[in-house]
Amino acid sequence: MEHPAVQAMTEDDVKRVRDKGSMTVIGSGIPKPIRTFEESAFPEYIMAAIRRCGFQSPTPIQQQGWPMALSGRAMIGVAQTGSGKTLAFLLPSIVHINAQPLLK
């Protein structure tokens, strides 16, 4: 579910975020990037962990990667070491795993 602040972003806003983060996106129907952790729409248990870790803001790979992964899209993310790639893939994976029915 897209955060209302993200829904309200214009194409110029999206371009500014992507330009600032040196993001290159290829494809059609690519979700808009987020700018803050709050715009990620992660469940509270994820948000609490982010706050406990003291992260200030999402990195560019997270800004664009989370909306893509949370929407169920396939993606390839390329970024430097230390850029936040692991969390860009891991946190949406946790959300998707926790949304699955429990095994009996």
Secondary structure, 3 states (H helix, E strand, C coil): CCCHHHHCCCHHHHHHHHHHCCCCCCCCCCCCCCCCCHHHCCCHHHHHHHHHHCCCCCCHHHHHHHHHHHCCCCCCCCCCCCCCHHHHHHHHHHHHHHCCCCCC
